[in-house]
Amino acid sequence: MGRGRIATIGRVIETAVGATNRERVAWRVLLACAMVAAGLFVGAICWFELASVDLGYHLCYGRQFLERGVIVVRDPFIYAVADHFFVNANWGFQVAIAWLDRVGGVAALQSMRIGLAGIVLLGVMSVGRGAGLGWRGIPVLLVLVGLGAYERFDLRPELVSYAAMVVQLCLLVWRPRKMWIACAAAFAVQLVWVNSHSYFLTGPLLYVAWLAGDWLRSLIWRAGDDGRARRVVLAMLVAQLVASFCNPWGARGAWFPVQTLFFLREQKVSEGYMEAMGGGPWASIGEFHSPLTYVGLPTSRRTIDVYVGLLVVAAVGVAAALRSRRWGDAAVMVLLTAMSLSMRRNVAPFAIGTLPLALAAIGSLSISLGRWRNWIVVGSQLLVIGVGTYWLPQIWTGRFYAEELRQRRVWGTGLNAGTFPIAACDWIRAQPGIRPRVFVDFFTSSNTLPWLPKDWQVFVDTNTFAYPPSALRTIQDITNVNQPHGPFFDAEGINVVLLHPTNQTQRLIMKLAEDPGWALVYVDPSFLIFVRRIPEHAAIIAANHPTEQNMDLAAWVRAASRPHQWAGFELGMLAWGPLALGWDAACVELLRRAVESMPSSPMNWMNLGTSYGQLAIRAGEQGRLDEQEPLLNEARRCFEAALRLEPDSPIAKRNLQMVMKALGN
């Protein structure tokens, strides 16, 4: 479709059918309110503490470049493997954040994240306008893109990728009139993309899809064919392909994204396999699974529900684009939809790239609806205002994220305390006699690196390209207690274990707490540390012996109740540590408060029932039989509540049967 026709459609869409001057004023007021509501919503959903589990290793890699002028291609921060080469496609992003951190600290990093998110959102608006979407469609577009993409808006290389992708789409829909400007712009954006994130081949693929769709359209309808537009896009495609080879590894770097896809197929990730179904260790990483596998699950429930709705919007948009002879746009939407169906991490680029084109295509066909179109527009604007009014307070209080079980998403600035073990690492550095090496759970590993003592390493970090899959499987097996920790820790010379208590690390914490060769020396609301009982650690162990009796329960409650956190959800998360350590009385106190604040969480009810059950067992062992039955009845009540919320839970059913048997029923 030519730019002149797009502009004409845009002007028609901007004017209500048969509207008087007074009605036009009302339209403008309604649009202004919807724009404010949409802007506040996407602004709020983009304003949160830094919490990427990968940020630590990216910072350390970037610092290596600033200090030594060398791109990290063999990870010096891990001891699982010594000489494993990988193509570091994120090196440009790493250098940028390391420099920003050096000159401006966390505030500069947060500014970079907000700036990139702003580019994405402004770019989405520009793509929509360039494709013919009227201003009244922009609030709906912003809200839908925000809901579809916000989970990936942390400070990570993907955010640079999204910004580059949307700028390339802007060039595609606006197409600069001068060929050299179009090519220079496409080349420059692609150059940044190639050296920041491995998704850079998405740009050329989008252009290929558009060219293929537009060429097919021209074969069928030659009238109005715009051959010059295809020549400009083809020239920009060539510029993108040339830029793809402008990386430190040349052809090898350009081939890296394709090589990664083959590797994912080898791990059976792309075939939808979980590790338990015969897939490789990478198959255990949730973001590589199809988003449709999460339908009906509580984790990220809203995001997945929205994604299913967006698939419907995309399907209608493709049909509308085909009907209005915008086959290039339709091909782009089909490509991004297919990519999103393959893995969950592609939902964000799907929302960012597909929605502006889909809504523009749908809007171009709505002109024939007459006054019905006005009612649809009014309804959409009111819906946007309603969404903003309803969800803004929930984002502010943290309930919005708690409902999706997002522990690491908190309104505000700075570093998230549950993601970055800064206090725990400060404690390690303050112990002059402590001996390396340290073992850290997978999701905490990278974010210990910037704060560990100099030259300390972790077994692996979250850069899964930096070591073979066997090392990833090892850390999974140790953490999940599928492999005994003792022989492994002895063989690797591990003397310190730092863990973030979750349901994944709970069993390892229990094993270490029972192991006479290890001592618990540090506990805070988010992390705990064990050290090996060796002569060098005798003084550390003597001076640091946290117990349930000296636990500052009030401080834990305050940590879960700080502003912008939903206390019921946070208290449930903080209870994992005491639960694994057998501090059941403390668990009961934390979880009682949790279920009072958030009674809709089956996990909180289940863990509370488990704590009551453990207290009942202990009372029976100590001969306090008069206390045992009331505790068992409390456990029964909790498991029944969990089953009302999650009727198919096998764990709750089994635990309830055990309690009923103990009660003689």
C-alpha positions in Angstrom: 0.0 0.0 0.0 1.4 3.4 -0.9 2.0 6.1 1.7 -0.6 8.4 0.1 -3.3 5.8 0.6 -2.2 5.2 4.1 -2.4 8.9 5.0 -5.9 9.1 3.5 -7.1 6.1 5.6 -5.5 7.8 8.6 -7.4 11.0 8.1 -10.7 9.2 7.6 -10.2 7.2 10.8 -9.4 10.4 12.7 -12.9 11.8 12.0 -16.0 10.4 13.5 -18.7 9.6 10.9 -21.2 12.5 10.8 -19.8 14.2 14.0 -20.8 17.8 14.9 -18.3 20.3 16.3 -19.4 19.6 19.8 -19.1 15.9 19.3 -15.6 16.4 17.9 -14.6 18.1 21.1 -16.0 15.2 23.1 -14.0 12.8 20.9 -10.9 14.8 21.6 -11.5 14.8 25.4 -12.2 11.1 25.4 -9.0 10.4 23.3 -6.9 12.6 25.7 -8.2 10.7 28.7 -7.5 7.4 27.1 -4.0 8.5 26.1 -3.3 9.6 29.7 -4.6 6.3 31.1 -2.5 4.3 28.6 0.6 6.4 29.2 0.3 6.0 33.0 -0.3 2.3 32.7 2.7 1.6 30.4 4.8 4.0 32.4 3.9 2.2 35.7 4.4 -1.3 34.2 7.9 -0.3 33.0 9.0 1.3 36.3 10.4 -1.4 38.5 13.6 -2.5 40.3 16.3 -4.1 38.3 15.9 -7.8 38.7 17.4 -9.7 35.7 19.1 -12.9 36.8 21.7 -12.3 34.1 22.7 -8.7 34.9 25.7 -9.7 37.1 27.6 -11.7 34.4 26.9 -9.1 31.8 28.4 -6.4 34.1 31.5 -8.5 34.8 32.0 -9.3 31.1 31.8 -5.6 30.3 34.2 -4.7 33.0 36.7 -7.2 31.6 36.5 -5.3 28.3 36.9 -1.9 29.9 39.9 -3.1 32.0 41.7 -5.3 29.4 40.2 -4.4 26.0 39.3 -8.0 25.4 35.8 -9.5 24.6 35.0 -12.4 26.9 34.7 -15.5 24.9 35.8 -18.0 27.6 34.1 -17.3 30.9 36.7 -16.6 33.6 34.2 -16.5 36.4 33.2 -20.2 36.4 35.1 -23.3 37.4 32.9 -26.0 35.8 35.0 -25.8 32.7 38.2 -24.0 31.9 38.4 -23.4 28.1 34.9 -23.4 26.6 34.7 -21.0 23.6 31.4 -19.2 22.8 30.4 -16.4 20.5 29.6 -13.5 22.8 26.8 -11.9 20.8 26.0 -9.6 23.7 29.4 -8.0 24.0 28.3 -4.5 22.9 25.5 -4.4 25.5 27.9 -5.6 28.2 30.4 -2.8 27.5 27.6 -0.2 27.5 26.2 -1.2 30.9 29.7 -1.6 32.4 30.6 1.9 31.4 27.3 3.3 32.6 27.7 1.5 35.9 31.2 3.0 36.2 30.0 6.6 35.6 26.6 6.6 37.1 26.0 3.5 39.0 22.6 1.8 39.3 20.8 5.1 38.4 22.5 5.1 35.0 21.6 1.5 34.4 17.9 2.2 35.3 18.0 5.2 33.0 19.2 3.0 30.2 16.4 0.5 30.8 13.8 3.2 30.8 15.2 4.8 27.7 15.2 1.6 25.8 11.7 0.8 26.8 10.7 4.3 25.7 12.2 3.7 22.3 10.3 0.5 22.0 6.9 2.1 22.9 7.5 5.3 20.8 8.6 3.0 17.9 5.4 0.9 18.3 3.3 4.1 18.0 5.3 5.2 15.0 4.9 1.8 13.2 1.1 1.9 13.9 0.8 5.5 12.6 2.9 4.6 9.5 0.7 1.6 8.8 -2.4 3.8 8.9 -3.6 3.4 12.6 -5.5 6.5 13.7 -4.7 8.2 17.0 -7.8 6.7 18.6 -6.2 3.3 18.2 -2.9 4.3 19.9 -4.1 3.9 23.5 -5.4 0.4 22.8 -2.1 -0.4 21.1 0.0 0.8 24.0 -2.0 -1.1 26.6 -1.9 -4.4 24.6 1.9 -4.1 23.8 2.5 -3.3 27.5 0.6 -6.4 28.7 2.2 -8.6 26.1 5.8 -7.5 26.5 6.3 -6.1 30.0 7.7 -9.4 31.5 10.8 -9.0 29.2 11.4 -5.3 29.8 14.2 -5.8 32.4 17.7 -4.6 31.7 18.9 -7.4 29.4 20.2 -7.6 25.8 16.8 -8.5 24.5 15.6 -4.9 25.3 18.2 -3.6 22.8 16.9 -6.2 20.4 13.3 -5.0 20.8 14.4 -1.4 20.2 16.4 -2.3 17.1 13.5 -4.4 15.7 10.9 -1.7 16.1 13.2 0.9 14.5 13.7 -1.5 11.5 9.9 -1.8 11.3 9.6 2.0 11.3 12.0 2.1 8.4 9.9 -0.6 6.7 6.5 1.2 7.0 7.8 4.8 6.5 10.5 4.0 3.9 12.7 7.1 3.5 12.5 8.5 0.0 16.2 8.7 -0.5 17.7 5.3 -1.0 21.0 6.1 0.6 19.4 7.4 3.8 17.2 4.2 4.0 20.3 2.0 3.6 22.5 3.9 6.0 19.8 3.9 8.6 19.1 0.1 8.2 22.8 -0.6 8.3 23.4 1.5 11.5 20.5 0.0 13.4 21.5 -3.6 12.3 25.1 -2.9 13.3 24.0 -2.1 16.9 21.7 -5.1 16.9 24.4 -7.5 15.7 26.7 -6.6 18.5 24.2 -6.5 21.3 22.0 -9.6 21.0 21.8 -12.8 19.0 18.2 -12.1 17.6 19.6 -9.8 14.9 18.6 -12.1 12.0 15.0 -11.3 12.9 15.5 -7.9 11.1 16.4 -9.4 7.7 13.7 -12.1 8.1 11.0 -9.4 8.6 12.1 -7.7 5.5 12.2 -11.0 3.5 8.7 -11.8 4.7 7.4 -8.3 3.7 9.1 -8.6 0.3 7.7 -12.1 -0.3 4.1 -11.0 0.7 4.2 -7.8 -1.4 5.6 -9.7 -4.4 2.8 -12.3 -4.3 0.3 -9.5 -4.0 1.8 -7.8 -7.1 1.5 -11.0 -9.1 -2.3 -11.1 -8.5 -3.2 -7.4 -8.4 -0.9 -5.5 -10.7 -2.9 -2.3 -10.4 -1.4 0.1 -7.9 1.8 -2.0 -7.7 4.6 0.0 -6.0 7.8 -1.5 -7.4 9.9 1.3 -6.0 8.9 0.4 -2.4 10.1 -3.1 -3.0 13.4 -1.8 -4.4 13.9 0.4 -1.3 13.1 -2.5 1.1 15.4 -4.8 -0.9 18.2 -2.3 -0.6 17.7 -2.0 3.1 17.7 -5.8 3.4 21.1 -6.0 1.7 22.4 -3.3 4.1 21.1 -5.4 7.0 22.8 -8.6 5.7 26.1 -6.7 5.2 25.9 -5.4 8.8 25.3 -8.9 10.1 28.8 -9.8 9.2 30.3 -6.7 11.0 31.0 -8.4 14.3 34.2 -9.6 15.9 33.8 -13.1 14.4 32.6 -12.3 10.9 30.8 -15.1 9.2 30.9 -17.2 12.4 29.1 -14.5 14.3 26.5 -14.1 11.5 25.8 -17.8 11.6 25.6 -18.0 15.4 21.8 -17.5 15.6 21.2 -20.3 13.1 23.6 -22.5 15.0 21.7 -21.8 18.2 18.4 -22.9 16.6 20.1 -26.2 15.6 21.4 -26.6 19.1 17.9 -26.0 20.6 16.6 -28.7 18.2 19.3 -31.0 19.4 18.2 -30.4 23.0 14.6 -31.1 21.8 13.6 -27.7 23.1 12.1 -26.6 19.8 10.1 -29.9 19.7 8.3 -29.1 22.9 10.1 -31.7 25.1 10.7 -31.1 28.8 13.9 -32.6 30.2 11.9 -35.4 31.9 10.5 -36.3 28.5 14.0 -37.0 27.0 15.1 -33.4 26.3 18.5 -32.0 27.2 19.3 -29.8 30.2 18.3 -26.7 28.2 14.8 -28.1 28.0 14.4 -27.3 31.7 14.6 -23.5 31.0 11.1 -22.3 30.9 11.5 -19.4 28.5 12.4 -21.9 25.7 9.1 -23.7 26.0 6.0 -22.8 23.9 3.9 -20.2 25.8 0.8 -22.5 25.1 2.3 -25.0 27.6 1.6 -22.5 30.3 -2.1 -22.1 29.6 -4.0 -22.8 32.8 -1.0 -22.6 35.1 -0.8 -19.9 37.8 2.7 -18.8 36.8 2.5 -15.7 34.6 -1.2 -16.4 34.2 -2.1 -12.9 33.1 0.6 -12.7 30.5 -0.4 -16.1 29.0 -4.1 -15.2 29.0 -3.2 -11.9 27.2 -1.0 -13.7 24.7 -3.9 -16.0 23.8 -6.1 -12.9 23.2 -3.3 -11.3 21.1 -3.2 -14.4 18.9 -6.9 -13.7 18.1 -6.1 -10.1 17.3 -3.2 -11.2 15.1 -5.4 -13.6 13.2 -8.0 -11.0 12.6 -5.2 -8.5 11.6 -3.8 -11.0 9.1 -7.2 -11.5 7.5 -7.8 -7.8 7.4 -4.4 -7.2 5.9 -5.0 -9.8 3.2 -8.4 -8.3 2.4 -7.0 -4.8 2.1 -4.1 -6.1 -0.1 -1.4 -5.4 2.4 0.2 -8.8 2.0 3.6 -7.7 3.1 2.2 -6.7 6.4 0.3 -10.0 6.7 3.5 -11.9 6.0 5.4 -10.0 8.8 2.6 -10.8 11.2 2.6 -14.5 10.3 6.3 -14.7 10.8 6.3 -13.1 14.3 3.3 -15.2 15.3 5.0 -18.4 14.3 8.2 -17.3 16.2 6.1 -16.7 19.3 4.4 -20.1 19.2 7.8 -21.8 19.2 9.1 -20.3 22.6 7.9 -18.1 25.3 10.8 -15.6 25.1 9.4 -14.6 21.7 6.1 -13.4 23.0 7.4 -9.9 23.6 8.7 -9.3 20.0 5.5 -10.8 18.7 3.5 -8.2 20.7 5.8 -5.3 19.7 5.9 -6.1 16.0 2.5 -7.7 15.3 0.1 -5.5 17.1 0.7 -2.1 15.4 0.3 -3.8 12.0 -2.7 -5.8 13.1 -4.6 -2.9 14.6 -3.8 -0.7 11.6 -5.1 -3.4 9.2 -8.3 -3.9 11.3 -8.8 -0.1 11.5 -8.5 0.3 7.7 -11.5 -2.1 7.3 -13.6 -0.5 10.0 -14.5 2.5 7.9 -17.4 0.6 6.3 -19.1 0.0 9.6 -20.5 3.6 9.7 -21.7 4.7 13.1 -21.1 1.3 14.6 -17.5 2.1 14.2 -18.0 5.1 16.6 -19.4 2.9 19.3 -16.5 0.4 18.9 -14.0 3.3 19.2 -15.8 4.7 22.3 -15.9 1.3 23.9 -12.2 0.7 23.3 -11.3 4.1 24.8 -13.4 3.5 27.8 -11.9 0.1 28.2 -8.4 1.6 28.2 -9.4 4.1 30.8 -10.9 1.3 32.9 -7.8 -0.8 32.6 -5.6 2.0 33.8 -7.9 2.9 36.6 -8.2 -0.7 37.8 -4.6 -1.9 37.4 -2.6 1.2 38.3 -3.2 0.9 42.1 -2.4 -2.8 41.9 0.9 -2.1 40.2 1.6 0.4 42.9 0.8 -2.0 45.8 2.5 -5.1 44.1 -0.7 -7.1 43.8 -0.5 -7.0 40.0 2.8 -8.9 40.1 1.8 -11.1 43.0 -1.1 -12.5 41.1 1.4 -13.8 38.5 3.8 -15.1 41.1 6.5 -12.6 40.0 8.6 -12.4 43.1 11.3 -10.3 41.5 9.0 -7.5 40.1 8.7 -4.6 42.5 7.7 -1.0 41.6 10.7 1.4 42.2 14.4 1.8 41.4 17.6 0.2 42.4 18.5 -3.5 42.6 15.9 -6.0 43.8 16.9 -7.4 47.2 15.6 -10.9 46.3 17.7 -11.1 43.2 21.0 -9.6 44.2 22.7 -11.2 47.2 24.7 -8.1 48.0 24.4 -8.4 51.8 25.3 -12.1 51.7 28.4 -11.4 49.6 29.3 -8.5 51.9 29.2 -11.0 54.8 31.5 -13.4 52.9 34.0 -10.6 52.2 34.0 -9.6 55.8 35.2 -13.1 56.9 39.0 -13.1 56.6 39.4 -16.8 57.2 36.7 -18.0 54.8 37.9 -20.4 52.1 36.8 -20.7 48.5 35.3 -22.3 46.4 31.6 -21.2 46.6 28.6 -23.1 45.1 25.6 -20.9 44.2 22.2 -22.0 42.9 21.8 -21.4 39.1 19.4 -18.4 39.2 21.5 -16.6 41.8 24.9 -17.4 40.3 25.4 -14.5 38.0 24.3 -11.8 40.4 26.9 -12.9 43.0 29.8 -12.2 40.7 30.1 -8.4 41.0 30.2 -8.7 44.8 32.1 -11.8 45.6 35.8 -11.6 46.8 38.3 -10.9 44.1 39.1 -14.0 42.0 36.3 -16.1 43.5 34.4 -18.1 40.9 31.0 -19.9 40.8 30.4 -23.4 39.4 28.4 -22.0 36.5 26.5 -18.7 35.9 23.4 -18.1 33.9 25.2 -17.7 30.6 24.4 -21.2 29.4 26.5 -20.7 26.2 29.7 -20.5 28.4 29.8 -24.3 29.3 28.6 -27.6 27.9 25.1 -28.9 28.7 26.6 -31.5 31.1 27.6 -28.7 33.5 24.1 -27.3 33.5 22.7 -30.8 34.2 25.1 -31.2 37.1 24.0 -28.0 38.9 20.4 -29.0 38.3 21.0 -32.4 39.8 22.9 -31.1 42.8 20.3 -28.4 43.5 17.4 -30.8 43.1 19.2 -33.6 45.1 19.1 -36.0 42.2 22.9 -36.4 42.8 24.5 -36.5 46.3 26.1 -33.2 47.2 28.9 -34.6 49.4 31.1 -36.3 46.7 30.5 -33.4 44.3 31.5 -30.7 46.8 34.5 -32.8 47.9 35.7 -33.3 44.3 35.3 -29.6 43.4 36.8 -28.3 46.7 33.7 -26.4 47.6 33.8 -24.8 51.1 30.9 -22.3 50.9 27.3 -22.7 49.6 25.1 -19.7 49.0 21.5 -20.4 48.1 18.3 -18.5 47.5 15.5 -20.5 49.3 12.8 -21.6 46.9 10.9 -24.8 46.2 13.8 -25.8 43.8 16.5 -25.4 46.4 14.5 -26.5 49.5 15.7 -30.1 49.4 19.4 -29.2 49.2 19.0 -26.8 52.1 17.4 -29.6 54.1 20.3 -32.0 53.3 23.0 -29.4 54.2 21.2 -28.6 57.5 21.3 -32.3 58.4 24.9 -32.8 57.2 27.4 -32.8 60.2 30.1 -31.6 57.8 28.4 -28.3 57.1 27.3 -25.4 59.3 24.7 -22.8 58.7 26.4 -19.4 59.3 24.2 -16.7 57.6 20.5 -16.2 57.1 18.6 -13.2 55.8 15.1 -13.0 54.3 16.3 -13.9 50.8 19.6 -15.8 51.1 21.5 -18.2 53.4 25.0 -19.5 53.6 26.6 -22.8 54.7 30.3 -23.3 55.2 32.3 -26.5 55.5 33.4 -27.6 58.9 37.2 -27.3 58.5 39.7 -25.8 60.9 40.0 -22.6 59.0 36.2 -22.0 59.5 36.1 -22.8 63.2 36.1 -19.2 64.3 33.5 -18.2 61.7 31.2 -21.0 62.8 31.6 -20.2 66.5 30.8 -16.5 65.9 27.9 -17.1 63.5 25.2 -19.7 64.4 21.7 -18.5 63.4 18.9 -20.4 64.9 15.1 -20.2 65.0 15.4 -18.8 68.6 17.6 -15.8 67.6 15.7 -15.1 64.3 14.4 -11.6 64.2 10.9 -12.4 63.0 9.7 -8.8 63.1 12.5 -7.8 60.7 11.4 -10.5 58.2 7.8 -9.3 58.4 9.1 -5.7 57.7 11.1 -7.0 54.7 8.0 -8.5 53.2 5.8 -5.5 54.0 7.9 -2.7 52.5 6.1 -0.4 50.0 5.0 -1.7 46.7 5.1 -5.4 47.7 2.1 -7.6 48.3 2.8 -8.8 51.8 0.9 -12.1 51.5 2.9 -13.1 48.5 6.2 -11.9 49.8 5.7 -13.6 53.2 5.0 -16.9 51.5 8.2 -16.5 49.5 10.3 -15.7 52.6 9.0 -18.7 54.4 10.8 -21.2 52.1 14.1 -20.7 54.0 12.7 -21.4 57.6 10.6 -24.2 56.1 13.7 -25.9 54.7 15.6 -25.4 57.9 12.9 -26.9 60.0 12.1 -23.6 61.8 8.4 -24.5 61.8 7.2 -22.1 64.5 8.7 -19.2 62.6 7.1 -20.6 59.4 3.7 -20.8 61.0 3.9 -17.1 62.1 5.0 -16.0 58.6 2.5 -18.1 56.7 -0.4 -17.3 59.0 0.1 -13.7 58.1 0.6 -14.7 54.4 -2.8 -16.5 54.1 -4.5 -13.7 56.0 -3.2 -11.2 53.4 -3.4 -13.5 50.4 -5.9 -16.4 51.0 -6.0 -17.3 47.3 -2.5 -18.9 47.3 -2.7 -22.7 47.5 1.1 -22.9 48.0 0.9 -20.7 51.2 -1.9 -22.9 52.6 0.1 -26.1 51.7 3.3 -24.8 53.4 1.4 -23.6 56.4 -0.2 -27.1 56.7 3.2 -28.7 56.4 4.6 -26.5 59.2 1.7 -27.4 61.5 2.2 -31.0 60.7 5.9 -30.8 61.5 5.1 -29.1 64.9 2.6 -31.9 65.6 5.2 -34.6 64.9 7.7 -32.8 67.2 5.0 -32.5 69.9 4.3 -36.2 69.7 8.0 -37.1 69.9 8.4 -35.0 73.0 5.3 -36.5 74.7 3.2 -33.3 74.5 0.2 -35.2 73.3 -2.3 -32.6 74.4 -0.8 -30.2 71.8 -0.5 -32.7 69.0 -4.2 -33.0 68.1 -4.9 -29.2 67.8 -1.8 -28.9 65.5 -3.0 -31.8 63.3 -6.5 -30.2 63.0 -4.8 -26.9 61.9 -2.8 -28.9 59.3 -6.0 -30.6 58.1 -7.7 -27.2 57.8 -4.8 -25.8 55.7 -4.6 -28.8 53.3 -8.4 -28.7 52.8 -8.1 -25.0 51.9 -5.3 -25.8 49.5 -7.4 -28.4 47.8 -10.4 -26.0 47.5 -8.1 -23.7 45.5 -6.2 -26.5 43.6 -8.4 -29.6 43.6 -6.0 -31.7 41.6 -2.9 -31.1 43.7 -1.4 -34.6 44.5 0.8 -33.2 47.3 -2.1 -31.6 49.1 -4.1 -34.8 48.7 -1.3 -37.0 50.1 -0.6 -34.7 53.0 -4.3 -34.5 53.9 -4.5 -38.3 53.9 -1.5 -38.5 56.2 -3.0 -36.0 58.6 -6.4 -37.8 58.6 -4.7 -41.1 59.3 -2.8 -39.5 62.3 -6.1 -38.1 63.6 -7.6 -41.6 63.4 -10.0 -40.9 60.5 
